[in-house]
Amino acid sequence: MLVVRKEGVAKKVFSEMDAHIWKVQYKFLRRLHPKKNWHWISKRYFKPDKTGQSNNNWILTDPITNNQLKKVSWIPIKRHVLIKYDYSPFNKNLKDYFEKRDIKEFDRNNVAYRQKLAKKQKYICSLCSKSIADRAEGLEIHHKIPRIKGGSNEYKNLELVHISCHLEYHKVFPARADILNKSQLGSVKKYIKRKKIIGLI
């Protein structure tokens, strides 16, 4: 999602970008299949939008994986909302206001799967219990059961955590070590939270 001040200008730019990308696609596919006519190329590489987001029947589609190239013009446009003139993040009475603002900014600037994980965790790092929406540091995907131990990439096995928390967790419990029980997991979370509070990580 893109934040802009002038919606009309953004729409025009997005349309121009889509037009340019179309020309690049056309030239590339012509060079890729110099002996094929355009009817054959278009039938092989362009399909209707599989998400149903638009009625466009000319979406560049990988003939093997069926992945599609999204249009720039599909990016939702949101006007930037200014902070109220007398509001300060240092005012403890406004904590809720800034937390809600952080969550809106997080959702606006992250892809769907990260939004889904964050909502599931109530925008809290599962290792240190601090906010993951305040942009204080980068985030990583943590596997509850490591892939090397048979863990999957399904949502139920994933958590969004701070990079520093993730590194500290695997210093204590490497991915190749035995899977943690509830007691061990609780202890390592307390350990990471303590180090975070005193500023060691």
Rosetta constraint file for C-alpha pairs under 8 A:
AtomPair CA 1 CA 75 HARMONIC 5.55 0.50
AtomPair CA 1 CA 76 HARMONIC 5.26 0.50
AtomPair CA 1 CA 77 HARMONIC 6.45 0.50
AtomPair CA 1 CA 78 HARMONIC 7.44 0.50
AtomPair CA 1 CA 108 HARMONIC 5.37 0.50
AtomPair CA 1 CA 109 HARMONIC 6.10 0.50
AtomPair CA 1 CA 110 HARMONIC 7.97 0.50
AtomPair CA 2 CA 75 HARMONIC 6.70 0.50
AtomPair CA 2 CA 76 HARMONIC 6.48 0.50
AtomPair CA 2 CA 77 HARMONIC 5.48 0.50
AtomPair CA 2 CA 78 HARMONIC 6.46 0.50
AtomPair CA 2 CA 108 HARMONIC 7.45 0.50
AtomPair CA 2 CA 109 HARMONIC 7.63 0.50
AtomPair CA 3 CA 77 HARMONIC 6.05 0.50
AtomPair CA 3 CA 78 HARMONIC 5.03 0.50
AtomPair CA 3 CA 79 HARMONIC 5.68 0.50
AtomPair CA 3 CA 80 HARMONIC 5.65 0.50
AtomPair CA 4 CA 10 HARMONIC 7.15 0.50
AtomPair CA 4 CA 77 HARMONIC 6.74 0.50
AtomPair CA 4 CA 78 HARMONIC 6.32 0.50
AtomPair CA 4 CA 79 HARMONIC 5.39 0.50
AtomPair CA 4 CA 80 HARMONIC 6.14 0.50
AtomPair CA 5 CA 79 HARMONIC 5.53 0.50
AtomPair CA 5 CA 80 HARMONIC 6.28 0.50
AtomPair CA 6 CA 10 HARMONIC 6.49 0.50
AtomPair CA 6 CA 79 HARMONIC 7.73 0.50
AtomPair CA 7 CA 11 HARMONIC 6.29 0.50
AtomPair CA 7 CA 77 HARMONIC 6.73 0.50
AtomPair CA 7 CA 78 HARMONIC 7.91 0.50
AtomPair CA 7 CA 79 HARMONIC 7.52 0.50
AtomPair CA 8 CA 12 HARMONIC 6.42 0.50
AtomPair CA 9 CA 13 HARMONIC 6.29 0.50
AtomPair CA 10 CA 14 HARMONIC 6.06 0.50
AtomPair CA 10 CA 77 HARMONIC 7.88 0.50
AtomPair CA 11 CA 15 HARMONIC 6.19 0.50
AtomPair CA 11 CA 73 HARMONIC 6.84 0.50
AtomPair CA 12 CA 16 HARMONIC 6.29 0.50
AtomPair CA 13 CA 17 HARMONIC 6.18 0.50
AtomPair CA 14 CA 18 HARMONIC 6.24 0.50
AtomPair CA 14 CA 72 HARMONIC 5.62 0.50
AtomPair CA 14 CA 73 HARMONIC 5.08 0.50
AtomPair CA 15 CA 19 HARMONIC 6.22 0.50
AtomPair CA 15 CA 72 HARMONIC 7.47 0.50
AtomPair CA 15 CA 73 HARMONIC 6.07 0.50
AtomPair CA 16 CA 20 HARMONIC 6.23 0.50
AtomPair CA 17 CA 21 HARMONIC 6.13 0.50
AtomPair CA 17 CA 72 HARMONIC 6.99 0.50
AtomPair CA 18 CA 22 HARMONIC 6.13 0.50
AtomPair CA 18 CA 71 HARMONIC 6.39 0.50
AtomPair CA 18 CA 72 HARMONIC 6.08 0.50
AtomPair CA 18 CA 73 HARMONIC 7.09 0.50
AtomPair CA 19 CA 23 HARMONIC 6.49 0.50
AtomPair CA 20 CA 24 HARMONIC 6.40 0.50
AtomPair CA 21 CA 25 HARMONIC 6.16 0.50
AtomPair CA 22 CA 26 HARMONIC 6.15 0.50
AtomPair CA 23 CA 27 HARMONIC 6.26 0.50
AtomPair CA 24 CA 28 HARMONIC 6.08 0.50
AtomPair CA 25 CA 29 HARMONIC 6.09 0.50
AtomPair CA 26 CA 30 HARMONIC 6.17 0.50
AtomPair CA 27 CA 31 HARMONIC 6.30 0.50
AtomPair CA 28 CA 32 HARMONIC 6.05 0.50
AtomPair CA 29 CA 33 HARMONIC 6.14 0.50
AtomPair CA 29 CA 41 HARMONIC 7.23 0.50
AtomPair CA 30 CA 34 HARMONIC 5.57 0.50
AtomPair CA 30 CA 38 HARMONIC 7.81 0.50
AtomPair CA 33 CA 41 HARMONIC 7.63 0.50
AtomPair CA 36 CA 40 HARMONIC 6.37 0.50
AtomPair CA 36 CA 41 HARMONIC 6.81 0.50
AtomPair CA 37 CA 41 HARMONIC 6.52 0.50
AtomPair CA 38 CA 42 HARMONIC 5.92 0.50
AtomPair CA 39 CA 43 HARMONIC 6.12 0.50
AtomPair CA 40 CA 44 HARMONIC 6.26 0.50
AtomPair CA 41 CA 45 HARMONIC 6.07 0.50
AtomPair CA 42 CA 46 HARMONIC 5.26 0.50
AtomPair CA 43 CA 47 HARMONIC 7.52 0.50
AtomPair CA 44 CA 63 HARMONIC 6.53 0.50
AtomPair CA 45 CA 60 HARMONIC 5.70 0.50
AtomPair CA 45 CA 61 HARMONIC 5.23 0.50
AtomPair CA 45 CA 62 HARMONIC 6.45 0.50
AtomPair CA 45 CA 63 HARMONIC 6.21 0.50
AtomPair CA 46 CA 57 HARMONIC 7.12 0.50
AtomPair CA 46 CA 58 HARMONIC 5.00 0.50
AtomPair CA 46 CA 59 HARMONIC 5.14 0.50
AtomPair CA 46 CA 60 HARMONIC 4.76 0.50
AtomPair CA 46 CA 61 HARMONIC 5.50 0.50
AtomPair CA 47 CA 57 HARMONIC 5.46 0.50
AtomPair CA 47 CA 58 HARMONIC 5.57 0.50
AtomPair CA 47 CA 59 HARMONIC 5.37 0.50
AtomPair CA 47 CA 60 HARMONIC 6.71 0.50
AtomPair CA 47 CA 61 HARMONIC 6.15 0.50
AtomPair CA 48 CA 55 HARMONIC 7.11 0.50
AtomPair CA 48 CA 56 HARMONIC 5.81 0.50
AtomPair CA 48 CA 57 HARMONIC 3.69 0.50
AtomPair CA 48 CA 58 HARMONIC 5.97 0.50
AtomPair CA 48 CA 59 HARMONIC 6.01 0.50
AtomPair CA 49 CA 53 HARMONIC 6.84 0.50
AtomPair CA 49 CA 54 HARMONIC 6.31 0.50
AtomPair CA 49 CA 55 HARMONIC 6.70 0.50
AtomPair CA 49 CA 56 HARMONIC 5.97 0.50
AtomPair CA 49 CA 57 HARMONIC 6.21 0.50
AtomPair CA 49 CA 58 HARMONIC 7.69 0.50
AtomPair CA 49 CA 59 HARMONIC 6.08 0.50
AtomPair CA 49 CA 68 HARMONIC 7.80 0.50
AtomPair CA 59 CA 68 HARMONIC 6.47 0.50
AtomPair CA 59 CA 69 HARMONIC 6.51 0.50
AtomPair CA 59 CA 70 HARMONIC 7.49 0.50
AtomPair CA 60 CA 68 HARMONIC 5.69 0.50
AtomPair CA 60 CA 69 HARMONIC 5.52 0.50
AtomPair CA 61 CA 66 HARMONIC 5.66 0.50
AtomPair CA 61 CA 67 HARMONIC 5.63 0.50
AtomPair CA 61 CA 68 HARMONIC 4.42 0.50
AtomPair CA 61 CA 69 HARMONIC 6.56 0.50
AtomPair CA 62 CA 66 HARMONIC 4.80 0.50
AtomPair CA 62 CA 67 HARMONIC 5.31 0.50
AtomPair CA 62 CA 68 HARMONIC 6.40 0.50
AtomPair CA 70 CA 74 HARMONIC 7.32 0.50
AtomPair CA 71 CA 75 HARMONIC 7.71 0.50
AtomPair CA 83 CA 87 HARMONIC 6.79 0.50
AtomPair CA 87 CA 91 HARMONIC 7.58 0.50
AtomPair CA 87 CA 94 HARMONIC 7.48 0.50
AtomPair CA 88 CA 94 HARMONIC 7.53 0.50
AtomPair CA 89 CA 94 HARMONIC 6.96 0.50
AtomPair CA 89 CA 95 HARMONIC 7.13 0.50
AtomPair CA 89 CA 98 HARMONIC 6.64 0.50
AtomPair CA 91 CA 95 HARMONIC 7.12 0.50
AtomPair CA 94 CA 98 HARMONIC 6.50 0.50
AtomPair CA 95 CA 99 HARMONIC 6.14 0.50
AtomPair CA 96 CA 100 HARMONIC 6.17 0.50
AtomPair CA 97 CA 101 HARMONIC 6.24 0.50
AtomPair CA 98 CA 102 HARMONIC 6.00 0.50
AtomPair CA 99 CA 103 HARMONIC 6.28 0.50
AtomPair CA 99 CA 133 HARMONIC 7.88 0.50
AtomPair CA 99 CA 134 HARMONIC 7.57 0.50
AtomPair CA 100 CA 104 HARMONIC 6.33 0.50
AtomPair CA 101 CA 105 HARMONIC 6.27 0.50
AtomPair CA 102 CA 106 HARMONIC 6.05 0.50
AtomPair CA 102 CA 133 HARMONIC 5.45 0.50
AtomPair CA 102 CA 134 HARMONIC 5.45 0.50
AtomPair CA 103 CA 107 HARMONIC 6.23 0.50
AtomPair CA 103 CA 123 HARMONIC 7.36 0.50
AtomPair CA 103 CA 133 HARMONIC 5.50 0.50
AtomPair CA 103 CA 134 HARMONIC 7.68 0.50
AtomPair CA 104 CA 108 HARMONIC 6.11 0.50
AtomPair CA 105 CA 109 HARMONIC 6.20 0.50
AtomPair CA 105 CA 133 HARMONIC 7.78 0.50
AtomPair CA 106 CA 110 HARMONIC 6.07 0.50
AtomPair CA 106 CA 115 HARMONIC 7.70 0.50
AtomPair CA 106 CA 133 HARMONIC 5.53 0.50
AtomPair CA 106 CA 134 HARMONIC 7.86 0.50
AtomPair CA 107 CA 111 HARMONIC 7.71 0.50
AtomPair CA 107 CA 115 HARMONIC 5.75 0.50
AtomPair CA 110 CA 114 HARMONIC 6.23 0.50
AtomPair CA 110 CA 115 HARMONIC 6.32 0.50
AtomPair CA 111 CA 115 HARMONIC 6.34 0.50
AtomPair CA 112 CA 116 HARMONIC 6.12 0.50
AtomPair CA 113 CA 117 HARMONIC 6.28 0.50
AtomPair CA 114 CA 118 HARMONIC 6.05 0.50
AtomPair CA 114 CA 160 HARMONIC 7.32 0.50
AtomPair CA 115 CA 119 HARMONIC 6.10 0.50
AtomPair CA 116 CA 120 HARMONIC 6.20 0.50
AtomPair CA 117 CA 121 HARMONIC 6.31 0.50
AtomPair CA 117 CA 155 HARMONIC 7.21 0.50
AtomPair CA 117 CA 158 HARMONIC 7.51 0.50
AtomPair CA 117 CA 159 HARMONIC 6.36 0.50
AtomPair CA 117 CA 160 HARMONIC 6.33 0.50
AtomPair CA 118 CA 122 HARMONIC 5.97 0.50
AtomPair CA 118 CA 123 HARMONIC 4.70 0.50
AtomPair CA 118 CA 124 HARMONIC 7.23 0.50
AtomPair CA 118 CA 132 HARMONIC 7.73 0.50
AtomPair CA 118 CA 160 HARMONIC 6.56 0.50
AtomPair CA 119 CA 123 HARMONIC 5.82 0.50
AtomPair CA 121 CA 125 HARMONIC 7.27 0.50
AtomPair CA 121 CA 126 HARMONIC 7.07 0.50
AtomPair CA 121 CA 159 HARMONIC 7.73 0.50
AtomPair CA 123 CA 131 HARMONIC 5.89 0.50
AtomPair CA 123 CA 132 HARMONIC 5.53 0.50
AtomPair CA 123 CA 133 HARMONIC 6.02 0.50
AtomPair CA 124 CA 129 HARMONIC 5.50 0.50
AtomPair CA 124 CA 130 HARMONIC 5.44 0.50
AtomPair CA 124 CA 131 HARMONIC 4.58 0.50
AtomPair CA 124 CA 132 HARMONIC 5.46 0.50
AtomPair CA 124 CA 133 HARMONIC 7.76 0.50
AtomPair CA 125 CA 129 HARMONIC 5.00 0.50
AtomPair CA 125 CA 130 HARMONIC 5.50 0.50
AtomPair CA 125 CA 131 HARMONIC 6.06 0.50
AtomPair CA 125 CA 132 HARMONIC 5.71 0.50
AtomPair CA 125 CA 160 HARMONIC 6.56 0.50
AtomPair CA 125 CA 161 HARMONIC 4.88 0.50
AtomPair CA 125 CA 162 HARMONIC 6.56 0.50
AtomPair CA 126 CA 159 HARMONIC 7.14 0.50
AtomPair CA 126 CA 160 HARMONIC 7.55 0.50
AtomPair CA 126 CA 161 HARMONIC 6.44 0.50
AtomPair CA 126 CA 189 HARMONIC 7.99 0.50
AtomPair CA 127 CA 161 HARMONIC 6.80 0.50
AtomPair CA 127 CA 165 HARMONIC 6.35 0.50
AtomPair CA 127 CA 166 HARMONIC 7.83 0.50
AtomPair CA 127 CA 189 HARMONIC 5.08 0.50
AtomPair CA 127 CA 192 HARMONIC 6.71 0.50
AtomPair CA 127 CA 193 HARMONIC 7.07 0.50
AtomPair CA 128 CA 165 HARMONIC 6.88 0.50
AtomPair CA 128 CA 189 HARMONIC 6.21 0.50
AtomPair CA 128 CA 190 HARMONIC 7.49 0.50
AtomPair CA 128 CA 192 HARMONIC 5.85 0.50
AtomPair CA 128 CA 193 HARMONIC 4.37 0.50
AtomPair CA 128 CA 196 HARMONIC 7.07 0.50
AtomPair CA 129 CA 193 HARMONIC 7.06 0.50
AtomPair CA 132 CA 136 HARMONIC 7.73 0.50
AtomPair CA 132 CA 139 HARMONIC 7.45 0.50
AtomPair CA 132 CA 160 HARMONIC 7.93 0.50
AtomPair CA 132 CA 161 HARMONIC 7.12 0.50
AtomPair CA 132 CA 162 HARMONIC 6.98 0.50
AtomPair CA 137 CA 162 HARMONIC 6.64 0.50
AtomPair CA 137 CA 163 HARMONIC 7.36 0.50
AtomPair CA 138 CA 162 HARMONIC 5.98 0.50
AtomPair CA 138 CA 163 HARMONIC 5.81 0.50
AtomPair CA 139 CA 160 HARMONIC 6.45 0.50
AtomPair CA 139 CA 161 HARMONIC 5.43 0.50
AtomPair CA 139 CA 162 HARMONIC 4.47 0.50
AtomPair CA 139 CA 163 HARMONIC 5.18 0.50
AtomPair CA 140 CA 160 HARMONIC 5.78 0.50
AtomPair CA 140 CA 161 HARMONIC 5.50 0.50
AtomPair CA 140 CA 162 HARMONIC 6.13 0.50
AtomPair CA 140 CA 163 HARMONIC 5.57 0.50
AtomPair CA 140 CA 166 HARMONIC 7.27 0.50
AtomPair CA 141 CA 158 HARMONIC 6.45 0.50
AtomPair CA 141 CA 159 HARMONIC 5.69 0.50
AtomPair CA 141 CA 160 HARMONIC 4.87 0.50
AtomPair CA 141 CA 161 HARMONIC 6.36 0.50
AtomPair CA 142 CA 158 HARMONIC 5.64 0.50
AtomPair CA 142 CA 159 HARMONIC 5.03 0.50
AtomPair CA 142 CA 160 HARMONIC 6.13 0.50
AtomPair CA 142 CA 161 HARMONIC 6.54 0.50
AtomPair CA 142 CA 166 HARMONIC 6.95 0.50
AtomPair CA 143 CA 147 HARMONIC 7.14 0.50
AtomPair CA 143 CA 151 HARMONIC 7.04 0.50
AtomPair CA 143 CA 152 HARMONIC 7.90 0.50
AtomPair CA 143 CA 153 HARMONIC 7.63 0.50
AtomPair CA 143 CA 157 HARMONIC 5.65 0.50
AtomPair CA 143 CA 158 HARMONIC 4.86 0.50
AtomPair CA 143 CA 159 HARMONIC 6.50 0.50
AtomPair CA 144 CA 151 HARMONIC 7.50 0.50
AtomPair CA 144 CA 157 HARMONIC 5.33 0.50
AtomPair CA 144 CA 158 HARMONIC 6.15 0.50
AtomPair CA 144 CA 159 HARMONIC 7.23 0.50
AtomPair CA 145 CA 149 HARMONIC 6.54 0.50
AtomPair CA 145 CA 150 HARMONIC 7.12 0.50
AtomPair CA 145 CA 151 HARMONIC 4.67 0.50
AtomPair CA 145 CA 152 HARMONIC 7.66 0.50
AtomPair CA 145 CA 157 HARMONIC 6.56 0.50
AtomPair CA 145 CA 179 HARMONIC 6.89 0.50
AtomPair CA 146 CA 150 HARMONIC 6.64 0.50
AtomPair CA 146 CA 151 HARMONIC 5.06 0.50
AtomPair CA 146 CA 152 HARMONIC 7.93 0.50
AtomPair CA 146 CA 175 HARMONIC 5.80 0.50
AtomPair CA 146 CA 176 HARMONIC 7.98 0.50
AtomPair CA 147 CA 151 HARMONIC 4.26 0.50
AtomPair CA 147 CA 152 HARMONIC 6.14 0.50
AtomPair CA 147 CA 153 HARMONIC 7.98 0.50
AtomPair CA 148 CA 175 HARMONIC 6.99 0.50
AtomPair CA 148 CA 176 HARMONIC 6.81 0.50
AtomPair CA 149 CA 175 HARMONIC 7.84 0.50
AtomPair CA 149 CA 176 HARMONIC 7.36 0.50
AtomPair CA 149 CA 179 HARMONIC 7.86 0.50
AtomPair CA 151 CA 157 HARMONIC 6.96 0.50
AtomPair CA 152 CA 157 HARMONIC 6.40 0.50
AtomPair CA 153 CA 157 HARMONIC 6.46 0.50
AtomPair CA 153 CA 158 HARMONIC 6.77 0.50
AtomPair CA 154 CA 158 HARMONIC 6.69 0.50
AtomPair CA 155 CA 159 HARMONIC 7.87 0.50
AtomPair CA 161 CA 165 HARMONIC 6.67 0.50
AtomPair CA 161 CA 166 HARMONIC 6.43 0.50
AtomPair CA 162 CA 166 HARMONIC 6.18 0.50
AtomPair CA 163 CA 167 HARMONIC 6.20 0.50
AtomPair CA 164 CA 168 HARMONIC 6.17 0.50
AtomPair CA 164 CA 201 HARMONIC 6.17 0.50
AtomPair CA 165 CA 169 HARMONIC 6.01 0.50
AtomPair CA 165 CA 192 HARMONIC 6.60 0.50
AtomPair CA 165 CA 201 HARMONIC 7.51 0.50
AtomPair CA 166 CA 170 HARMONIC 6.38 0.50
AtomPair CA 167 CA 171 HARMONIC 6.22 0.50
AtomPair CA 168 CA 172 HARMONIC 6.51 0.50
AtomPair CA 168 CA 192 HARMONIC 7.03 0.50
AtomPair CA 168 CA 201 HARMONIC 7.96 0.50
AtomPair CA 169 CA 173 HARMONIC 6.00 0.50
AtomPair CA 169 CA 174 HARMONIC 7.77 0.50
AtomPair CA 169 CA 188 HARMONIC 7.08 0.50
AtomPair CA 169 CA 192 HARMONIC 7.39 0.50
AtomPair CA 170 CA 174 HARMONIC 4.51 0.50
AtomPair CA 170 CA 175 HARMONIC 6.57 0.50
AtomPair CA 172 CA 188 HARMONIC 7.74 0.50
AtomPair CA 173 CA 177 HARMONIC 6.23 0.50
AtomPair CA 180 CA 184 HARMONIC 5.69 0.50
AtomPair CA 180 CA 185 HARMONIC 5.86 0.50
AtomPair CA 181 CA 185 HARMONIC 6.14 0.50
AtomPair CA 182 CA 186 HARMONIC 6.07 0.50
AtomPair CA 183 CA 187 HARMONIC 6.27 0.50
AtomPair CA 184 CA 188 HARMONIC 6.26 0.50
AtomPair CA 185 CA 189 HARMONIC 6.21 0.50
AtomPair CA 186 CA 190 HARMONIC 6.31 0.50
AtomPair CA 187 CA 191 HARMONIC 6.20 0.50
AtomPair CA 188 CA 192 HARMONIC 6.16 0.50
AtomPair CA 189 CA 193 HARMONIC 6.04 0.50
AtomPair CA 190 CA 194 HARMONIC 6.07 0.50
AtomPair CA 191 CA 195 HARMONIC 6.35 0.50
AtomPair CA 192 CA 196 HARMONIC 6.10 0.50
AtomPair CA 193 CA 197 HARMONIC 6.20 0.50
AtomPair CA 194 CA 198 HARMONIC 6.47 0.50
AtomPair CA 195 CA 199 HARMONIC 6.08 0.50
AtomPair CA 195 CA 200 HARMONIC 5.11 0.50
AtomPair CA 195 CA 201 HARMONIC 5.95 0.50
AtomPair CA 196 CA 200 HARMONIC 5.99 0.50
AtomPair CA 196 CA 201 HARMONIC 5.27 0.50
